[in-house]
Amino acid sequence: MREHWDAYCTLSLVYFLTFPECGGGDGPILESVRRVAEDGFFGAIEISRINDAEASRQVARLIEQTRLQVAFGAQPIILNHPGRQAQS
């Protein structure tokens, strides 16, 4: 392989696993997403809900200003749903 791995894939970060304090949609979301965006190592971020509307707008603006690709991670919502029945 003569080229950098960026030529073959995009390394992504599962945000809510890296910052579990933000997994429920609260916490220092803007600050932690900014850390990821400014780092430059990751090319994509998988993020879940953001409960605060203003924080959500600010995160959207931040991501628009970077090269980060974005995906929505539904796992925290699905796995923490109160009506979910435990599998036996």
A tleap script that builds the chain and sets N, CA, C and O, in Angstrom:
source leaprc.protein.ff14SB
mol = sequence {
  NMET ARG GLU HIE TRP ASP ALA TYR CYS THR
  LEU SER LEU VAL TYR PHE LEU THR PHE PRO
  GLU CYS GLY GLY GLY ASP GLY PRO ILE LEU
  GLU SER VAL ARG ARG VAL ALA GLU ASP GLY
  PHE PHE GLY ALA ILE GLU ILE SER ARG ILE
  ASN ASP ALA GLU ALA SER ARG GLN VAL ALA
  ARG LEU ILE GLU GLN THR ARG LEU GLN VAL
  ALA PHE GLY ALA GLN PRO ILE ILE LEU ASN
  HIE PRO GLY ARG GLN ALA GLN CSER
}
set mol.1.N position { 0.856 -1.163 0.000 }
set mol.1.CA position { 0.000 0.000 0.000 }
set mol.1.C position { 0.906 1.231 0.000 }
set mol.1.O position { 1.646 1.478 0.952 }
set mol.2.N position { 0.831 1.978 -1.067 }
set mol.2.CA position { 1.705 3.149 -1.218 }
set mol.2.C position { 1.033 4.454 -0.797 }
set mol.2.O position { 1.700 5.460 -0.553 }
set mol.3.N position { -0.288 4.423 -0.718 }
set mol.3.CA position { -1.018 5.622 -0.355 }
set mol.3.C position { -1.418 5.569 1.121 }
set mol.3.O position { -1.436 4.505 1.740 }
set mol.4.N position { -1.731 6.726 1.658 }
set mol.4.CA position { -2.229 6.801 3.024 }
set mol.4.C position { -3.563 6.069 3.093 }
set mol.4.O position { -4.285 6.004 2.098 }
set mol.5.N position { -3.895 5.519 4.252 }
set mol.5.CA position { -5.148 4.767 4.391 }
set mol.5.C position { -6.378 5.608 4.082 }
set mol.5.O position { -7.434 5.058 3.771 }
set mol.6.N position { -6.261 6.943 4.163 }
set mol.6.CA position { -7.382 7.823 3.804 }
set mol.6.C position { -7.849 7.605 2.367 }
set mol.6.O position { -9.001 7.884 2.037 }
set mol.7.N position { -6.961 7.110 1.520 }
set mol.7.CA position { -7.324 6.860 0.125 }
set mol.7.C position { -8.251 5.654 0.003 }
set mol.7.O position { -8.882 5.470 -1.038 }
set mol.8.N position { -8.343 4.840 1.032 }
set mol.8.CA position { -9.121 3.600 0.982 }
set mol.8.C position { -10.343 3.585 1.900 }
set mol.8.O position { -11.306 2.862 1.642 }
set mol.9.N position { -10.306 4.376 2.961 }
set mol.9.CA position { -11.411 4.348 3.914 }
set mol.9.C position { -11.455 5.644 4.711 }
set mol.9.O position { -10.528 6.453 4.668 }
set mol.10.N position { -12.545 5.823 5.434 }
set mol.10.CA position { -12.700 6.960 6.331 }
set mol.10.C position { -12.832 6.415 7.742 }
set mol.10.O position { -13.740 5.638 8.038 }
set mol.11.N position { -11.935 6.821 8.592 }
set mol.11.CA position { -11.985 6.380 9.982 }
set mol.11.C position { -13.031 7.217 10.707 }
set mol.11.O position { -12.988 8.446 10.674 }
set mol.12.N position { -13.965 6.545 11.359 }
set mol.12.CA position { -15.036 7.274 12.044 }
set mol.12.C position { -14.996 7.024 13.546 }
set mol.12.O position { -14.342 6.101 14.031 }
set mol.13.N position { -15.711 7.870 14.255 }
set mol.13.CA position { -15.776 7.800 15.703 }
set mol.13.C position { -17.230 7.625 16.111 }
set mol.13.O position { -18.096 8.375 15.660 }
set mol.14.N position { -17.504 6.644 16.960 }
set mol.14.CA position { -18.836 6.477 17.523 }
set mol.14.C position { -18.862 7.383 18.756 }
set mol.14.O position { -18.413 7.016 19.842 }
set mol.15.N position { -19.400 8.570 18.540 }
set mol.15.CA position { -19.335 9.650 19.517 }
set mol.15.C position { -19.878 9.269 20.892 }
set mol.15.O position { -19.229 9.527 21.906 }
set mol.16.N position { -21.040 8.669 20.935 }
set mol.16.CA position { -21.697 8.397 22.218 }
set mol.16.C position { -21.021 7.278 22.990 }
set mol.16.O position { -21.298 7.110 24.178 }
set mol.17.N position { -20.149 6.513 22.363 }
set mol.17.CA position { -19.341 5.536 23.101 }
set mol.17.C position { -18.053 6.168 23.614 }
set mol.17.O position { -17.542 5.794 24.669 }
set mol.18.N position { -17.542 7.121 22.861 }
set mol.18.CA position { -16.332 7.825 23.276 }
set mol.18.C position { -16.629 8.830 24.384 }
set mol.18.O position { -15.812 9.047 25.278 }
set mol.19.N position { -17.804 9.435 24.312 }
set mol.19.CA position { -18.238 10.411 25.317 }
set mol.19.C position { -19.562 9.935 25.921 }
set mol.19.O position { -20.610 10.509 25.626 }
set mol.20.N position { -19.533 8.900 26.758 }
set mol.20.CA position { -20.778 8.328 27.276 }
set mol.20.C position { -21.603 9.311 28.112 }
set mol.20.O position { -22.815 9.138 28.242 }
set mol.21.N position { -20.976 10.320 28.670 }
set mol.21.CA position { -21.714 11.313 29.447 }
set mol.21.C position { -22.664 12.125 28.557 }
set mol.21.O position { -23.557 12.805 29.061 }
set mol.22.N position { -22.474 12.053 27.250 }
set mol.22.CA position { -23.322 12.771 26.302 }
set mol.22.C position { -24.281 11.835 25.565 }
set mol.22.O position { -25.068 12.291 24.736 }
set mol.23.N position { -24.227 10.560 25.851 }
set mol.23.CA position { -25.018 9.571 25.138 }
set mol.23.C position { -26.516 9.750 25.251 }
set mol.23.O position { -27.253 9.309 24.369 }
set mol.24.N position { -26.991 10.387 26.316 }
set mol.24.CA position { -28.416 10.613 26.493 }
set mol.24.C position { -28.911 11.891 25.847 }
set mol.24.O position { -30.099 12.206 25.921 }
set mol.25.N position { -28.006 12.632 25.209 }
set mol.25.CA position { -28.399 13.865 24.536 }
set mol.25.C position { -28.123 15.125 25.325 }
set mol.25.O position { -28.444 16.225 24.875 }
set mol.26.N position { -27.525 14.974 26.509 }
set mol.26.CA position { -27.174 16.120 27.354 }
set mol.26.C position { -25.678 16.068 27.648 }
set mol.26.O position { -24.994 15.110 27.287 }
set mol.27.N position { -25.189 17.099 28.300 }
set mol.27.CA position { -23.783 17.140 28.674 }
set mol.27.C position { -23.015 18.102 27.785 }
set mol.27.O position { -23.616 18.877 27.040 }
set mol.28.N position { -21.689 18.058 27.857 }
set mol.28.CA position { -20.854 18.996 27.092 }
set mol.28.C position { -20.728 18.582 25.620 }
set mol.28.O position { -19.631 18.315 25.130 }
set mol.29.N position { -21.856 18.535 24.935 }
set mol.29.CA position { -21.875 18.014 23.564 }
set mol.29.C position { -21.093 18.904 22.609 }
set mol.29.O position { -20.232 18.407 21.883 }
set mol.30.N position { -21.362 20.184 22.590 }
set mol.30.CA position { -20.672 21.070 21.661 }
set mol.30.C position { -19.162 21.028 21.877 }
set mol.30.O position { -18.395 20.950 20.918 }
set mol.31.N position { -18.747 21.079 23.119 }
set mol.31.CA position { -17.321 21.085 23.423 }
set mol.31.C position { -16.648 19.781 22.976 }
set mol.31.O position { -15.550 19.806 22.419 }
set mol.32.N position { -17.299 18.660 23.218 }
set mol.32.CA position { -16.682 17.383 22.866 }
set mol.32.C position { -16.714 17.137 21.358 }
set mol.32.O position { -15.766 16.572 20.813 }
set mol.33.N position { -17.777 17.547 20.677 }
set mol.33.CA position { -17.800 17.426 19.214 }
set mol.33.C position { -16.734 18.335 18.614 }
set mol.33.O position { -16.089 17.967 17.632 }
set mol.34.N position { -16.542 19.511 19.190 }
set mol.34.CA position { -15.492 20.412 18.712 }
set mol.34.C position { -14.120 19.752 18.841 }
set mol.34.O position { -13.287 19.873 17.943 }
set mol.35.N position { -13.885 19.058 19.946 }
set mol.35.CA position { -12.593 18.359 20.118 }
set mol.35.C position { -12.360 17.365 18.993 }
set mol.35.O position { -11.259 17.282 18.449 }
set mol.36.N position { -13.398 16.607 18.642 }
set mol.36.CA position { -13.288 15.621 17.566 }
set mol.36.C position { -13.051 16.324 16.232 }
set mol.36.O position { -12.174 15.929 15.464 }
set mol.37.N position { -13.836 17.369 15.960 }
set mol.37.CA position { -13.747 18.078 14.688 }
set mol.37.C position { -12.386 18.738 14.501 }
set mol.37.O position { -11.841 18.740 13.397 }
set mol.38.N position { -11.847 19.287 15.554 }
set mol.38.CA position { -10.568 19.986 15.457 }
set mol.38.C position { -9.373 19.053 15.472 }
set mol.38.O position { -8.271 19.452 15.094 }
set mol.39.N position { -9.573 17.821 15.902 }
set mol.39.CA position { -8.476 16.867 15.997 }
set mol.39.C position { -7.898 16.520 14.619 }
set mol.39.O position { -6.679 16.448 14.458 }
set mol.40.N position { -8.766 16.307 13.634 }
set mol.40.CA position { -8.297 15.994 12.298 }
set mol.40.C position { -8.012 14.526 12.030 }
set mol.40.O position { -7.785 14.151 10.879 }
set mol.41.N position { -8.016 13.695 13.043 }
set mol.41.CA position { -7.707 12.278 12.856 }
set mol.41.C position { -8.880 11.523 12.248 }
set mol.41.O position { -8.692 10.672 11.379 }
set mol.42.N position { -10.083 11.834 12.701 }
set mol.42.CA position { -11.278 11.139 12.233 }
set mol.42.C position { -11.895 11.882 11.052 }
set mol.42.O position { -11.883 13.112 11.008 }
set mol.43.N position { -12.429 11.132 10.106 }
set mol.43.CA position { -13.081 11.720 8.942 }
set mol.43.C position { -14.589 11.725 9.059 }
set mol.43.O position { -15.273 12.359 8.256 }
set mol.44.N position { -15.118 11.020 10.056 }
set mol.44.CA position { -16.572 10.938 10.225 }
set mol.44.C position { -16.899 10.775 11.702 }
set mol.44.O position { -16.078 10.315 12.495 }
set mol.45.N position { -18.118 11.165 12.046 }
set mol.45.CA position { -18.588 11.043 13.421 }
set mol.45.C position { -20.003 10.478 13.379 }
set mol.45.O position { -20.832 10.913 12.579 }
set mol.46.N position { -20.269 9.514 14.241 }
set mol.46.CA position { -21.615 8.942 14.384 }
set mol.46.C position { -22.180 9.491 15.679 }
set mol.46.O position { -21.719 9.150 16.768 }
set mol.47.N position { -23.176 10.342 15.549 }
set mol.47.CA position { -23.707 11.056 16.696 }
set mol.47.C position { -25.189 10.739 16.861 }
set mol.47.O position { -25.867 10.406 15.889 }
set mol.48.N position { -25.683 10.839 18.067 }
set mol.48.CA position { -27.084 10.544 18.354 }
set mol.48.C position { -27.822 11.843 18.661 }
set mol.48.O position { -27.408 12.917 18.225 }
set mol.49.N position { -28.892 11.743 19.397 }
set mol.49.CA position { -29.725 12.917 19.662 }
set mol.49.C position { -28.981 13.964 20.489 }
set mol.49.O position { -28.059 13.666 21.248 }
set mol.50.N position { -29.425 15.196 20.303 }
set mol.50.CA position { -28.964 16.331 21.093 }
set mol.50.C position { -30.228 17.000 21.601 }
set mol.50.O position { -31.008 17.534 20.813 }
set mol.51.N position { -30.433 16.976 22.894 }
set mol.51.CA position { -31.690 17.452 23.476 }
set mol.51.C position { -31.859 18.966 23.417 }
set mol.51.O position { -32.976 19.455 23.253 }
set mol.52.N position { -30.780 19.703 23.546 }
set mol.52.CA position { -30.851 21.164 23.537 }
set mol.52.C position { -30.837 21.665 22.088 }
set mol.52.O position { -29.891 21.405 21.345 }
set mol.53.N position { -31.887 22.378 21.697 }
set mol.53.CA position { -32.025 22.828 20.306 }
set mol.53.C position { -30.892 23.760 19.886 }
set mol.53.O position { -30.403 23.664 18.760 }
set mol.54.N position { -30.472 24.651 20.765 }
set mol.54.CA position { -29.385 25.574 20.410 }
set mol.54.C position { -28.065 24.821 20.265 }
set mol.54.O position { -27.299 25.091 19.340 }
set mol.55.N position { -27.795 23.894 21.155 }
set mol.55.CA position { -26.583 23.079 21.039 }
set mol.55.C position { -26.602 22.290 19.736 }
set mol.55.O position { -25.571 22.146 19.080 }
set mol.56.N position { -27.763 21.783 19.363 }
set mol.56.CA position { -27.901 21.040 18.112 }
set mol.56.C position { -27.572 21.928 16.917 }
set mol.56.O position { -26.862 21.496 16.008 }
set mol.57.N position { -28.072 23.157 16.903 }
set mol.57.CA position { -27.762 24.099 15.818 }
set mol.57.C position { -26.271 24.418 15.772 }
set mol.57.O position { -25.678 24.495 14.696 }
set mol.58.N position { -25.672 24.602 16.942 }
set mol.58.CA position { -24.247 24.924 16.979 }
set mol.58.C position { -23.389 23.754 16.504 }
set mol.58.O position { -22.392 23.953 15.811 }
set mol.59.N position { -23.779 22.536 16.878 }
set mol.59.CA position { -23.063 21.344 16.401 }
set mol.59.C position { -23.196 21.235 14.890 }
set mol.59.O position { -22.222 20.930 14.202 }
set mol.60.N position { -24.391 21.481 14.368 }
set mol.60.CA position { -24.606 21.424 12.917 }
set mol.60.C position { -23.722 22.437 12.200 }
set mol.60.O position { -23.116 22.115 11.178 }
set mol.61.N position { -23.645 23.652 12.722 }
set mol.61.CA position { -22.784 24.678 12.107 }
set mol.61.C position { -21.320 24.269 12.169 }
set mol.61.O position { -20.579 24.439 11.201 }
set mol.62.N position { -20.907 23.731 13.309 }
set mol.62.CA position { -19.521 23.292 13.468 }
set mol.62.C position { -19.177 22.209 12.441 }
set mol.62.O position { -18.128 22.261 11.799 }
set mol.63.N position { -20.055 21.247 12.298 }
set mol.63.CA position { -19.803 20.149 11.368 }
set mol.63.C position { -19.796 20.649 9.927 }
set mol.63.O position { -19.011 20.163 9.113 }
set mol.64.N position { -20.655 21.608 9.600 }
set mol.64.CA position { -20.661 22.191 8.255 }
set mol.64.C position { -19.333 22.866 7.931 }
set mol.64.O position { -18.925 22.903 6.771 }
set mol.65.N position { -18.660 23.396 8.937 }
set mol.65.CA position { -17.410 24.115 8.741 }
set mol.65.C position { -16.196 23.188 8.671 }
set mol.65.O position { -15.087 23.638 8.384 }
set mol.66.N position { -16.404 21.905 8.930 }
set mol.66.CA position { -15.296 20.951 8.923 }
set mol.66.C position { -15.450 19.984 7.764 }
set mol.66.O position { -16.397 20.075 6.983 }
set mol.67.N position { -14.525 19.075 7.664 }
set mol.67.CA position { -14.579 18.047 6.628 }
set mol.67.C position { -15.249 16.774 7.134 }
set mol.67.O position { -15.306 15.780 6.410 }
set mol.68.N position { -15.756 16.787 8.362 }
set mol.68.CA position { -16.355 15.591 8.950 }
set mol.68.C position { -17.604 15.134 8.209 }
set mol.68.O position { -18.481 15.938 7.891 }
set mol.69.N position { -17.674 13.847 7.941 }
set mol.69.CA position { -18.914 13.241 7.492 }
set mol.69.C position { -19.705 12.894 8.753 }
set mol.69.O position { -19.120 12.672 9.813 }
set mol.70.N position { -21.028 12.846 8.640 }
set mol.70.CA position { -21.864 12.620 9.812 }
set mol.70.C position { -22.847 11.489 9.537 }
set mol.70.O position { -23.410 11.377 8.448 }
set mol.71.N position { -23.037 10.656 10.556 }
set mol.71.CA position { -24.060 9.613 10.516 }
set mol.71.C position { -24.840 9.695 11.824 }
set mol.71.O position { -24.313 10.124 12.850 }
set mol.72.N position { -26.088 9.282 11.774 }
set mol.72.CA position { -26.910 9.281 12.976 }
set mol.72.C position { -26.840 7.915 13.625 }
set mol.72.O position { -27.103 6.901 12.979 }
set mol.73.N position { -26.486 7.884 14.900 }
set mol.73.CA position { -26.438 6.639 15.653 }
set mol.73.C position { -27.710 6.479 16.469 }
set mol.73.O position { -27.935 7.225 17.422 }
set mol.74.N position { -28.527 5.532 16.110 }
set mol.74.CA position { -29.803 5.330 16.803 }
set mol.74.C position { -29.688 4.378 17.994 }
set mol.74.O position { -30.659 4.206 18.731 }
set mol.75.N position { -28.545 3.765 18.196 }
set mol.75.CA position { -28.395 2.758 19.241 }
set mol.75.C position { -28.809 3.247 20.628 }
set mol.75.O position { -29.542 2.529 21.309 }
set mol.76.N position { -28.380 4.431 21.089 }
set mol.76.CA position { -28.797 4.854 22.433 }
set mol.76.C position { -30.314 4.982 22.565 }
set mol.76.O position { -30.872 4.671 23.618 }
set mol.77.N position { -30.968 5.427 21.527 }
set mol.77.CA position { -32.415 5.594 21.566 }
set mol.77.C position { -33.097 4.230 21.568 }
set mol.77.O position { -34.006 3.987 22.361 }
set mol.78.N position { -32.662 3.351 20.688 }
set mol.78.CA position { -33.273 2.028 20.578 }
set mol.78.C position { -33.010 1.190 21.826 }
set mol.78.O position { -33.929 0.567 22.359 }
set mol.79.N position { -31.780 1.169 22.289 }
set mol.79.CA position { -31.423 0.296 23.406 }
set mol.79.C position { -31.927 0.785 24.753 }
set mol.79.O position { -32.045 -0.002 25.692 }
set mol.80.N position { -32.223 2.068 24.862 }
set mol.80.CA position { -32.709 2.615 26.132 }
set mol.80.C position { -34.194 2.908 26.102 }
set mol.80.O position { -34.712 3.566 27.004 }
set mol.81.N position { -34.883 2.435 25.090 }
set mol.81.CA position { -36.320 2.678 24.976 }
set mol.81.C position { -37.035 1.997 26.141 }
set mol.81.O position { -36.823 0.808 26.378 }
set mol.82.N position { -37.878 2.729 26.873 }
set mol.82.CA position { -38.530 2.153 28.061 }
set mol.82.C position { -39.459 0.990 27.756 }
set mol.82.O position { -39.695 0.164 28.638 }
set mol.83.N position { -39.994 0.890 26.551 }
set mol.83.CA position { -40.908 -0.194 26.217 }
set mol.83.C position { -40.204 -1.442 25.716 }
set mol.83.O position { -40.857 -2.435 25.397 }
set mol.84.N position { -38.902 -1.406 25.642 }
set mol.84.CA position { -38.123 -2.526 25.117 }
set mol.84.C position { -38.180 -3.699 26.088 }
set mol.84.O position { -37.955 -3.528 27.287 }
set mol.85.N position { -38.476 -4.864 25.585 }
set mol.85.CA position { -38.536 -6.084 26.408 }
set mol.85.C position { -37.179 -6.786 26.371 }
set mol.85.O position { -36.547 -6.875 25.318 }
set mol.86.N position { -36.752 -7.266 27.492 }
set mol.86.CA position { -35.499 -8.021 27.566 }
set mol.86.C position { -35.655 -9.337 26.823 }
set mol.86.O position { -36.685 -10.006 26.910 }
set mol.87.N position { -34.610 -9.691 26.092 }
set mol.87.CA position { -34.598 -10.966 25.368 }
set mol.87.C position { -34.127 -12.072 26.301 }
set mol.87.O position { -33.194 -11.882 27.081 }
set mol.88.N position { -34.786 -13.239 26.217 }
set mol.88.CA position { -34.361 -14.344 27.076 }
set mol.88.C position { -33.707 -15.427 26.262 }
set mol.88.O position { -33.282 -16.443 26.812 }
savepdb mol mol.pdb
quit
